[in-house]
Amino acid sequence: MISKEEVFKIAHLARIQINETLAAKYSHDLSAILDHMEQLKKVDVTNVEPMTHAHGAKNIFREDVVEDSFSIKDTLKNAPDVNGQFFRVPLIKEHND
């Protein structure tokens, strides 16, 4: 069982202020979670394949197909600043050549 003192310590480490009522509730809730984890430790998983997702989906991406795109003129028409056929953006870092 997680004590209220331990809950207060965890709350302090997380920089969360709680009162006695919340500490008692969290003590009960955290203890229930840890009890459930102990039950899960008892489950035999020796013949269970490891998995990264609960669903069995594989690669769900579409094939990469070359298609017509916007023209340069259409692409740049709403840009606030352009340089020929390129977007012009503000300088972020000074160069020290």
DRENNU-881992 format. One record per residue (C-alpha): residue number from 0; x, y negated, z. Coordinates in steps of 0.02 Angstrom, whole numbers. Example, Ala and Ser with C-alpha at 12.3 -4.5 7.8 and 13.67 -1.06 7.14 Angstrom:
// DRENNU-881992
0|615|225|390 $
1|684|53|357 $
***
This chain:
// DRENNU-881992
0|0|0|0 $
1|64|-172|-47 $
2|53|-284|106 $
3|-9|-463|107 $
4|166|-516|156 $
5|235|-435|-2 $
6|100|-522|-104 $
7|150|-689|-28 $
8|333|-652|-69 $
9|289|-609|-250 $
10|181|-766|-263 $
11|325|-871|-195 $
12|446|-796|-323 $
13|320|-833|-461 $
14|294|-1009|-393 $
15|108|-975|-367 $
16|15|-1040|-215 $
17|-114|-921|-144 $
18|-219|-915|13 $
19|-256|-773|135 $
20|-412|-720|40 $
21|-321|-705|-126 $
22|-174|-617|-42 $
23|-292|-485|28 $
24|-376|-463|-142 $
25|-210|-452|-235 $
26|-143|-331|-104 $
27|-290|-216|-139 $
28|-282|-238|-330 $
29|-93|-212|-343 $
30|-102|-59|-231 $
31|-239|15|-342 $
32|-131|-16|-497 $
33|20|69|-417 $
34|-88|216|-360 $
35|-148|236|-540 $
36|32|233|-602 $
37|74|372|-479 $
38|-68|476|-552 $
39|0|447|-727 $
40|171|510|-673 $
41|91|680|-638 $
42|27|702|-818 $
43|124|831|-919 $
44|184|746|-1078 $
45|318|871|-1130 $
46|232|912|-1296 $
47|175|736|-1337 $
48|266|648|-1479 $
49|332|474|-1437 $
50|240|335|-1528 $
51|254|149|-1552 $
52|68|115|-1580 $
53|-93|194|-1520 $
54|-159|205|-1698 $
55|-85|315|-1833 $
56|-70|183|-1969 $
57|86|187|-2074 $
58|140|50|-2194 $
59|-19|-48|-2229 $
60|63|-182|-2336 $
61|16|-206|-2518 $
62|139|-180|-2658 $
63|248|-330|-2700 $
64|183|-390|-2869 $
65|247|-541|-2964 $
66|103|-657|-3006 $
67|83|-832|-3074 $
68|106|-966|-2942 $
69|74|-1152|-2927 $
70|168|-1265|-3043 $
71|305|-1375|-2968 $
72|196|-1527|-3002 $
73|47|-1453|-2906 $
74|160|-1394|-2766 $
75|237|-1565|-2738 $
76|83|-1674|-2767 $
77|42|-1690|-2580 $
78|222|-1698|-2518 $
79|261|-1859|-2425 $
80|434|-1872|-2504 $
81|513|-1782|-2652 $
82|678|-1782|-2744 $
83|648|-1724|-2921 $
84|575|-1549|-2904 $
85|621|-1530|-2719 $
86|542|-1577|-2553 $
87|640|-1712|-2463 $
88|645|-1690|-2274 $
89|719|-1799|-2138 $
90|901|-1768|-2091 $
91|908|-1659|-1938 $
92|1094|-1647|-1906 $
93|1233|-1766|-1950 $
94|1376|-1697|-2055 $
95|1554|-1722|-1994 $
96|1653|-1696|-2155 $
***
